[in-house]
Amino acid sequence: MTFYLEDLQNVARPEGDGLDGLSAFLRQPAISALGWPADVVRQWLWDHGDNGPFLRDYARVDLSRISWMLETVRTVDFDAMPTGPSDSDCIGDYARNHRHYLGLRQQCHPEIVDSWENKGTWLVAPILISRLLLQPPDDGLQVVEGRTRVGLLRGRRRDQLWVAEQHRAWVGRPGSRMPSKE
């Protein structure tokens, strides 16, 4: 079985943006058959499954062939990590203006600022995929979701503000549809 982002159009999207809607979405047969961690489903398919640029950037990725693991990624590996072509410079923009974007988070999510200041990393692991999954395939990893987080990391690093040496990230690699541990 193959499953592409366009197939999400055939998956019922429950009413509401809260946890109840997400829980119902996770129970959809096509979504549960993927065997993806709930956090990956939430950040990619739930939050961005109807996002036109995302649909174009990842239209040719067979989602059913991705195996997910929560991995530790070195800070230096994020330095040149790209994102999809529709938002090719957004990470750079977030990096250039990292103080502004982190300041916006201070108002509603002070725990995010606290995590950067005291742990040198993000609270929620971003979503990365192996570029071997893309068409045409390539080496390395790509940021699918978490572009602001990676931009903040790059900006803080560039400005010599403290950042941790390693960060947790969900990494999707070519593989079977075996469920990953959360």
Accessible surface in RSA format (square Angstrom, percent):
REM  Atomic radii and reference values for relative SASA: ProtOr
REM  Chains: A
REM  Algorithm: Lee & Richards
REM  Probe-radius: 1.40
REM  Slices: 20
REM RES _ NUM      All-atoms   Total-Side   Main-Chain    Non-polar    All polar
REM                ABS   REL    ABS   REL    ABS   REL    ABS   REL    ABS   REL
RES MET A   1   132.79  68.8  64.86  42.9  67.93 161.7  47.61  40.5  85.18 112.9
RES THR A   2    81.21  57.8  66.88  67.8  14.33  34.2  42.35  56.9  38.87  58.8
RES PHE A   3    10.91   5.5  10.91   6.8   0.00   0.0  10.91   6.6   0.00   0.0
RES TYR A   4    66.36  31.0  66.36  37.8   0.00   0.0  35.18  26.4  31.17  38.4
RES LEU A   5     1.33   0.7   1.12   0.8   0.21   0.5   1.12   0.8   0.21   0.6
RES GLU A   6   117.98  67.7 111.44  84.3   6.54  15.6  31.67  61.3  86.31  70.5
RES ASP A   7    38.55  27.0  37.60  37.4   0.95   2.2   8.98  21.1  29.56  29.5
RES LEU A   8    17.66   9.8   9.50   6.8   8.16  20.5   9.70   6.8   7.96  21.4
RES GLN A   9   142.11  79.5 104.83  76.6  37.27  88.7  45.34  96.5  96.77  73.4
RES ASN A  10   131.68  90.8  95.27  92.1  36.42  87.7  33.87  81.5  97.81  94.5
RES VAL A  11    17.28  11.4   5.38   4.9  11.90  28.7   9.02   7.8   8.26  22.4
RES ALA A  12    64.86  59.6  48.97  75.6  15.89  36.1  61.09  86.0   3.77  10.0
RES ARG A  13   102.39  43.0  78.11  39.8  24.29  57.8  48.91  66.8  53.48  32.4
RES PRO A  14    29.48  21.5  13.62  12.4  15.86  57.6  25.14  20.8   4.34  27.0
RES GLU A  15   165.26  94.9 145.87 110.4  19.39  46.2  70.31 136.0  94.95  77.5
RES GLY A  16    48.18  59.4   0.00   N/A  48.18  59.4  35.24  96.7  12.93  29.0
RES ASP A  17   133.43  93.5 110.78 110.3  22.65  53.6  36.02  84.8  97.41  97.1
RES GLY A  18    46.25  57.0   0.00   N/A  46.25  57.0  39.74 109.1   6.50  14.6
RES LEU A  19   140.41  78.2 134.70  96.4   5.71  14.4 134.87  94.7   5.55  14.9
RES ASP A  20   127.52  89.3 119.81 119.2   7.71  18.2  38.67  91.0  88.85  88.6
RES GLY A  21     3.30   4.1   0.00   N/A   3.30   4.1   1.73   4.8   1.57   3.5
RES LEU A  22    14.77   8.2  14.77  10.6   0.00   0.0  14.77  10.4   0.00   0.0
RES SER A  23    46.89  39.6  44.86  59.9   2.02   4.7  17.51  37.3  29.38  41.2
RES ALA A  24    25.15  23.1  23.05  35.6   2.10   4.8  23.52  33.1   1.63   4.3
RES PHE A  25     4.05   2.0   4.05   2.5   0.00   0.0   4.05   2.5   0.00   0.0
RES LEU A  26    45.97  25.6  40.03  28.6   5.94  14.9  40.03  28.1   5.94  16.0
RES ARG A  27   166.35  69.8 145.98  74.4  20.37  48.5  75.45 103.1  90.89  55.1
RES GLN A  28    40.66  22.7  39.20  28.7   1.45   3.5   2.10   4.5  38.55  29.2
RES PRO A  29   106.81  77.8  99.46  90.7   7.35  26.7 104.28  86.1   2.53  15.7
RES ALA A  30    31.92  29.3  24.22  37.4   7.70  17.5  29.91  42.1   2.01   5.3
RES ILE A  31     2.94   1.7   0.93   0.7   2.01   4.8   0.93   0.7   2.01   5.4
RES SER A  32    64.95  54.9  43.21  57.7  21.74  50.1  35.50  75.6  29.44  41.2
RES ALA A  33    38.43  35.3  21.76  33.6  16.67  37.9  33.43  47.1   5.00  13.2
RES LEU A  34     2.07   1.2   0.00   0.0   2.07   5.2   0.00   0.0   2.07   5.6
RES GLY A  35    17.33  21.4   0.00   N/A  17.33  21.4  13.80  37.9   3.54   7.9
RES TRP A  36    20.05   8.0   1.41   0.7  18.64  43.8   1.39   0.7  18.66  30.3
RES PRO A  37     2.06   1.5   0.10   0.1   1.96   7.1   2.00   1.7   0.06   0.4
RES ALA A  38    32.46  29.8  30.56  47.2   1.90   4.3  31.19  43.9   1.27   3.4
RES ASP A  39    33.33  23.3  29.38  29.2   3.95   9.3  18.55  43.6  14.78  14.7
RES VAL A  40     0.00   0.0   0.00   0.0   0.00   0.0   0.00   0.0   0.00   0.0
RES VAL A  41     1.38   0.9   1.38   1.3   0.00   0.0   1.38   1.2   0.00   0.0
RES ARG A  42    72.25  30.3  72.25  36.8   0.00   0.0  25.03  34.2  47.23  28.6
RES GLN A  43     3.46   1.9   3.43   2.5   0.03   0.1   3.45   7.4   0.01   0.0
RES TRP A  44     0.20   0.1   0.20   0.1   0.00   0.0   0.12   0.1   0.08   0.1
RES LEU A  45     0.07   0.0   0.00   0.0   0.07   0.2   0.00   0.0   0.07   0.2
RES TRP A  46    12.02   4.8  11.74   5.7   0.28   0.7   2.56   1.4   9.46  15.4
RES ASP A  47    67.92  47.6  42.51  42.3  25.42  60.1  16.56  39.0  51.37  51.2
RES HIS A  48    31.63  17.3  31.06  21.6   0.57   1.5  24.86  25.6   6.77   7.9
RES GLY A  49     8.15  10.1   0.00   N/A   8.15  10.1   3.01   8.3   5.14  11.5
RES ASP A  50   107.28  75.1  82.55  82.2  24.73  58.5  36.16  85.1  71.12  70.9
RES ASN A  51    44.76  30.9  36.69  35.5   8.08  19.5  14.48  34.9  30.28  29.3
RES GLY A  52    26.81  33.1   0.00   N/A  26.81  33.1  19.89  54.6   6.91  15.5
RES PRO A  53    48.87  35.6  48.87  44.6   0.00   0.0  48.87  40.4   0.00   0.0
RES PHE A  54     2.64   1.3   2.64   1.6   0.00   0.0   2.64   1.6   0.00   0.0
RES LEU A  55    38.91  21.7  37.15  26.6   1.76   4.4  37.38  26.3   1.53   4.1
RES ARG A  56   167.83  70.5 144.85  73.8  22.98  54.7  77.02 105.3  90.82  55.0
RES ASP A  57    27.43  19.2   6.70   6.7  20.73  49.0   2.48   5.8  24.95  24.9
RES TYR A  58     2.28   1.1   2.06   1.2   0.22   0.6   1.78   1.3   0.50   0.6
RES ALA A  59    46.71  43.0  37.04  57.2   9.67  22.0  37.90  53.4   8.81  23.3
RES ARG A  60   163.46  68.6 149.75  76.3  13.71  32.6  61.72  84.4 101.74  61.7
RES VAL A  61     2.70   1.8   2.55   2.3   0.15   0.4   2.70   2.3   0.00   0.0
RES ASP A  62    20.98  14.7  16.41  16.3   4.58  10.8  12.51  29.4   8.47   8.5
RES LEU A  63     0.09   0.1   0.00   0.0   0.09   0.2   0.00   0.0   0.09   0.3
RES SER A  64     2.13   1.8   0.80   1.1   1.33   3.1   0.41   0.9   1.72   2.4
RES ARG A  65   132.34  55.6 131.66  67.1   0.68   1.6  33.57  45.9  98.77  59.9
RES ILE A  66     2.89   1.6   0.00   0.0   2.89   7.0   0.00   0.0   2.89   7.9
RES SER A  67    28.86  24.4  26.80  35.8   2.06   4.7  23.77  50.6   5.08   7.1
RES TRP A  68     2.17   0.9   1.42   0.7   0.75   1.8   1.42   0.8   0.75   1.2
RES MET A  69   109.65  56.8 109.34  72.4   0.31   0.7  90.21  76.7  19.44  25.7
RES LEU A  70    57.23  31.9  42.43  30.4  14.81  37.2  42.43  29.8  14.81  39.8
RES GLU A  71    43.59  25.0  39.76  30.1   3.82   9.1  22.34  43.2  21.25  17.4
RES THR A  72    67.15  47.8  38.85  39.4  28.30  67.4  26.33  35.4  40.82  61.7
RES VAL A  73     9.24   6.1   6.44   5.8   2.80   6.7   9.24   8.0   0.00   0.0
RES ARG A  74   134.58  56.5 134.04  68.3   0.54   1.3  53.43  73.0  81.15  49.2
RES THR A  75     5.38   3.8   4.89   5.0   0.49   1.2   4.89   6.6   0.49   0.7
RES VAL A  76    69.97  46.0  59.34  53.7  10.63  25.6  59.34  51.6  10.63  28.8
RES ASP A  77    59.40  41.6  43.27  43.1  16.14  38.2  17.91  42.1  41.50  41.4
RES PHE A  78     0.28   0.1   0.28   0.2   0.00   0.0   0.28   0.2   0.00   0.0
RES ASP A  79    62.91  44.1  46.66  46.4  16.26  38.4  26.82  63.1  36.09  36.0
RES ALA A  80    91.63  84.3  65.75 101.5  25.88  58.9  73.22 103.1  18.41  48.8
RES MET A  81    11.11   5.8   4.50   3.0   6.61  15.7   9.03   7.7   2.08   2.8
RES PRO A  82    49.21  35.9  39.58  36.1   9.63  35.0  49.21  40.6   0.00   0.0
RES THR A  83    10.99   7.8   1.71   1.7   9.29  22.1   0.33   0.4  10.66  16.1
RES GLY A  84     1.72   2.1   0.00   N/A   1.72   2.1   0.96   2.6   0.76   1.7
RES PRO A  85   102.44  74.7  83.87  76.5  18.57  67.5  88.08  72.7  14.35  89.2
RES SER A  86    49.93  42.2  10.84  14.5  39.09  90.0  22.94  48.8  26.99  37.8
RES ASP A  87    46.66  32.7  41.45  41.3   5.21  12.3   7.29  17.2  39.37  39.3
RES SER A  88    85.55  72.3  58.91  78.6  26.64  61.4  29.95  63.8  55.60  77.9
RES ASP A  89    84.57  59.2  79.56  79.2   5.01  11.8  38.27  90.1  46.30  46.2
RES CYS A  90    27.52  20.8  20.46  22.8   7.06  16.6  23.27  59.0   4.26   4.6
RES ILE A  91     4.03   2.3   4.03   3.0   0.00   0.0   4.03   2.9   0.00   0.0
RES GLY A  92    16.87  20.8   0.00   N/A  16.87  20.8  14.42  39.6   2.45   5.5
RES ASP A  93    50.30  35.2  50.30  50.1   0.00   0.0  14.13  33.3  36.17  36.1
RES TYR A  94    50.16  23.4  50.16  28.5   0.00   0.0   9.42   7.1  40.75  50.2
RES ALA A  95     9.03   8.3   9.03  13.9   0.00   0.0   9.03  12.7   0.00   0.0
RES ARG A  96   131.51  55.2 110.35  56.3  21.16  50.4  60.86  83.2  70.65  42.8
RES ASN A  97    61.49  42.4  55.77  53.9   5.72  13.8  10.40  25.0  51.09  49.4
RES HIS A  98     3.48   1.9   3.32   2.3   0.16   0.4   1.96   2.0   1.53   1.8
RES ARG A  99   146.73  61.6 134.85  68.7  11.88  28.3  73.65 100.7  73.08  44.3
RES HIS A 100   106.25  58.1  92.87  64.5  13.38  34.2  65.51  67.5  40.74  47.4
RES TYR A 101    45.48  21.2  45.42  25.8   0.05   0.1  18.86  14.2  26.62  32.8
RES LEU A 102    13.60   7.6  13.53   9.7   0.07   0.2  13.60   9.5   0.00   0.0
RES GLY A 103    34.41  42.4   0.00   N/A  34.41  42.4  30.05  82.5   4.36   9.8
RES LEU A 104    75.09  41.8  69.74  49.9   5.35  13.5  69.87  49.1   5.22  14.1
RES ARG A 105    68.10  28.6  67.92  34.6   0.18   0.4  10.40  14.2  57.69  35.0
RES GLN A 106    85.78  48.0  80.81  59.1   4.97  11.8  38.31  81.5  47.47  36.0
RES GLN A 107   147.14  82.3 109.73  80.2  37.41  89.1  44.92  95.6 102.22  77.5
RES CYS A 108    90.92  68.8  65.69  73.3  25.23  59.3  31.50  79.8  59.41  64.1
RES HIS A 109    80.32  43.9  80.32  55.8   0.00   0.0  48.96  50.5  31.36  36.5
RES PRO A 110    67.15  48.9  64.60  58.9   2.55   9.3  64.85  53.5   2.29  14.3
RES GLU A 111    84.78  48.7  79.33  60.0   5.45  13.0  48.64  94.1  36.14  29.5
RES ILE A 112    40.13  22.8  40.13  29.9   0.01   0.0  40.13  28.9   0.01   0.0
RES VAL A 113    24.95  16.4  24.95  22.6   0.00   0.0  24.95  21.7   0.00   0.0
RES ASP A 114    76.21  53.4  71.64  71.3   4.57  10.8  21.52  50.6  54.69  54.5
RES SER A 115     2.18   1.8   0.83   1.1   1.34   3.1   1.62   3.4   0.56   0.8
RES TRP A 116     0.70   0.3   0.70   0.3   0.00   0.0   0.00   0.0   0.70   1.1
RES GLU A 117    96.06  55.1  77.90  58.9  18.16  43.2  27.42  53.0  68.64  56.0
RES ASN A 118    98.66  68.0  71.97  69.6  26.69  64.3  24.16  58.1  74.50  72.0
RES LYS A 119   125.54  61.2 115.94  71.1   9.60  22.9  73.23  65.9  52.32  55.7
RES GLY A 120     0.00   0.0   0.00   N/A   0.00   0.0   0.00   0.0   0.00   0.0
RES THR A 121    25.25  18.0  25.25  25.6   0.00   0.0  24.88  33.4   0.37   0.6
RES TRP A 122    14.95   6.0   5.53   2.7   9.42  22.1   5.90   3.1   9.05  14.7
RES LEU A 123    84.01  46.8  49.43  35.4  34.59  86.9  50.81  35.7  33.20  89.4
RES VAL A 124    61.55  40.5  57.28  51.9   4.28  10.3  60.48  52.5   1.08   2.9
RES ALA A 125    12.30  11.3   6.66  10.3   5.65  12.8   6.87   9.7   5.43  14.4
RES PRO A 126     0.00   0.0   0.00   0.0   0.00   0.0   0.00   0.0   0.00   0.0
RES ILE A 127     0.00   0.0   0.00   0.0   0.00   0.0   0.00   0.0   0.00   0.0
RES LEU A 128     0.00   0.0   0.00   0.0   0.00   0.0   0.00   0.0   0.00   0.0
RES ILE A 129     0.00   0.0   0.00   0.0   0.00   0.0   0.00   0.0   0.00   0.0
RES SER A 130     5.47   4.6   5.47   7.3   0.00   0.0   0.91   1.9   4.56   6.4
RES ARG A 131    54.75  23.0  54.75  27.9   0.00   0.0   1.35   1.8  53.41  32.4
RES LEU A 132   101.98  56.8  88.38  63.2  13.60  34.2  88.38  62.1  13.60  36.6
RES LEU A 133    17.78   9.9   9.75   7.0   8.03  20.2  13.11   9.2   4.68  12.6
RES LEU A 134    19.14  10.7  18.89  13.5   0.25   0.6  19.14  13.4   0.00   0.0
RES GLN A 135    88.78  49.6  62.03  45.3  26.74  63.7   7.23  15.4  81.55  61.9
RES PRO A 136   113.89  83.0 105.07  95.8   8.82  32.1 107.97  89.1   5.92  36.8
RES PRO A 137    78.68  57.3  58.42  53.3  20.26  73.6  58.68  48.4  20.00 124.3
RES ASP A 138    68.41  47.9  61.79  61.5   6.62  15.6  14.20  33.4  54.20  54.1
RES ASP A 139   116.91  81.9 107.59 107.1   9.32  22.0  35.00  82.4  81.91  81.7
RES GLY A 140    49.98  61.6   0.00   N/A  49.98  61.6  37.20 102.1  12.78  28.6
RES LEU A 141    29.61  16.5  22.68  16.2   6.94  17.4  22.68  15.9   6.94  18.7
RES GLN A 142     4.61   2.6   4.61   3.4   0.00   0.0   0.00   0.0   4.61   3.5
RES VAL A 143     0.00   0.0   0.00   0.0   0.00   0.0   0.00   0.0   0.00   0.0
RES VAL A 144     0.73   0.5   0.00   0.0   0.73   1.8   0.00   0.0   0.73   2.0
RES GLU A 145    27.63  15.9  27.63  20.9   0.00   0.0   0.16   0.3  27.47  22.4
RES GLY A 146     1.85   2.3   0.00   N/A   1.85   2.3   1.84   5.0   0.01   0.0
RES ARG A 147    34.15  14.3  32.44  16.5   1.70   4.1   2.05   2.8  32.09  19.4
RES THR A 148    24.38  17.3  22.89  23.2   1.49   3.6   9.35  12.6  15.03  22.7
RES ARG A 149    41.65  17.5  41.65  21.2   0.00   0.0  22.10  30.2  19.56  11.9
RES VAL A 150     0.00   0.0   0.00   0.0   0.00   0.0   0.00   0.0   0.00   0.0
RES GLY A 151     0.00   0.0   0.00   N/A   0.00   0.0   0.00   0.0   0.00   0.0
RES LEU A 152     2.78   1.5   2.78   2.0   0.00   0.0   2.78   1.9   0.00   0.0
RES LEU A 153     0.93   0.5   0.93   0.7   0.00   0.0   0.93   0.7   0.00   0.0
RES ARG A 154    45.18  19.0  40.55  20.7   4.63  11.0  19.10  26.1  26.07  15.8
RES GLY A 155     0.00   0.0   0.00   N/A   0.00   0.0   0.00   0.0   0.00   0.0
RES ARG A 156     9.50   4.0   9.50   4.8   0.00   0.0   0.00   0.0   9.50   5.8
RES ARG A 157    88.26  37.1  77.53  39.5  10.73  25.6  19.97  27.3  68.29  41.4
RES ARG A 158   127.63  53.6  98.94  50.4  28.69  68.3  80.83 110.5  46.80  28.4
RES ASP A 159    48.76  34.2  26.20  26.1  22.56  53.3  13.49  31.8  35.27  35.2
RES GLN A 160   166.04  92.8 132.46  96.8  33.58  79.9  42.46  90.4 123.58  93.7
RES LEU A 161    61.16  34.1  53.78  38.5   7.39  18.6  56.03  39.4   5.13  13.8
RES TRP A 162   140.19  56.3 126.15  61.1  14.04  33.0 110.31  58.8  29.88  48.5
RES VAL A 163    21.19  13.9  10.31   9.3  10.88  26.2  10.31   9.0  10.88  29.5
RES ALA A 164    20.88  19.2  17.02  26.3   3.85   8.8  20.53  28.9   0.35   0.9
RES GLU A 165   149.18  85.6 137.90 104.3  11.28  26.9  53.78 104.0  95.39  77.9
RES GLN A 166   103.27  57.7  91.21  66.7  12.06  28.7  14.37  30.6  88.90  67.4
RES HIS A 167     3.82   2.1   0.00   0.0   3.82   9.8   3.82   3.9   0.00   0.0
RES ARG A 168   115.14  48.3 113.64  57.9   1.50   3.6  54.97  75.1  60.17  36.5
RES ALA A 169     0.00   0.0   0.00   0.0   0.00   0.0   0.00   0.0   0.00   0.0
RES TRP A 170     9.56   3.8   9.56   4.6   0.00   0.0   6.43   3.4   3.13   5.1
RES VAL A 171     0.54   0.4   0.00   0.0   0.54   1.3   0.00   0.0   0.54   1.5
RES GLY A 172     0.00   0.0   0.00   N/A   0.00   0.0   0.00   0.0   0.00   0.0
RES ARG A 173    98.59  41.4  98.59  50.3   0.00   0.0  45.00  61.5  53.59  32.5
RES PRO A 174    56.92  41.5  36.56  33.3  20.36  74.0  36.84  30.4  20.08 124.8
RES GLY A 175    26.56  32.7   0.00   N/A  26.56  32.7  24.04  66.0   2.52   5.6
RES SER A 176    66.06  55.8  48.48  64.7  17.58  40.5  53.16 113.2  12.90  18.1
RES ARG A 177    94.55  39.7  80.38  41.0  14.18  33.8  27.62  37.7  66.93  40.6
RES MET A 178   137.10  71.0 129.40  85.6   7.70  18.3  99.22  84.4  37.87  50.2
RES PRO A 179   105.59  77.0  86.06  78.5  19.53  71.0  86.06  71.1  19.53 121.4
RES SER A 180    19.97  16.9   3.74   5.0  16.23  37.4   4.87  10.4  15.10  21.2
RES LYS A 181   184.83  90.2 171.01 104.9  13.82  32.9 120.86 108.8  63.97  68.1
RES GLU A 182   137.06  78.7  76.52  57.9  60.54 144.1  44.69  86.4  92.36  75.4
END  Absolute sums over single chains surface
CHAIN  1 A     9518.8       7750.6       1768.1       4942.5       4576.3
END  Absolute sums over all chains
TOTAL          9518.8       7750.6       1768.1       4942.5       4576.3
